[in-house]
């Protein structure tokens, strides 16, 4: 994200070891210790709290932030080396959403709807939890921009995220069979902290592609791993197994899936003065 976007998403950070120790103290009864937001292990990868011998936390080793982040970064770097947020998408943020577009030409209700969807995506980027967010709409309505902004927001919060255009991701997985890395690649995509799949339905309709996408979406849904999907194809034309799983999750208030429709015209600026 650009320097101008650093206020888009923030998380509170403790600044001192004393403050972190205080937070750990509040977790004593739960026997859980939060991961420190800074390194406290001096290169050992684990740390122990100063507790009396009668305390249940006495002597227990806890993973330091540097170790947790390093493992997540290795996985994220491995993904980014194959795909991820394209360079041309690097300036797509929540702040820049619709800049240069034709938002002013929309009626009041559609402008309000587009603003609502932007805020929902922003909230999802801040706290995705175990949810799934689906954006549907014709080409040029801003789905990819919001998806890239969400993935960038996760990286800004030091969370591993993987952004993939679905046909490109499937090509990446196919290429893995030649060097024996297909299973590792698929496992990384299945388990990355946040997965953003752009352009569902644009892939070649083959049995292999359908099966891999189902395995991916089904695994993440069952494990409660957050994901975001965009498509200009109606969900009625998706693989029935994927569509039914996601629509079931959106059927009840408070469900784990949210399906949003960007019912607006093409928002891309006209180039060259054409109609």
URJOMO-V605920 format. One record per helix or strand of 2 or more residues. SS is the DSSP state (helix for helix, strand for strand). FROM is the first residue (numbers start at 1). TO is the last residue. If there is no record, write none. Layout:
ss={SS | SS}
from={FROM | FROM}
to={TO | TO}
This chain:
ss={helix | helix | helix | strand | strand | helix | helix | helix | helix | strand | helix | strand | helix | helix | strand | helix | strand | helix | helix | strand}
from={3 | 17 | 28 | 46 | 62 | 65 | 87 | 103 | 108 | 132 | 143 | 161 | 166 | 182 | 194 | 207 | 227 | 235 | 240 | 257}
to={5 | 26 | 30 | 47 | 63 | 82 | 89 | 105 | 126 | 136 | 156 | 165 | 179 | 191 | 198 | 223 | 231 | 237 | 250 | 261}
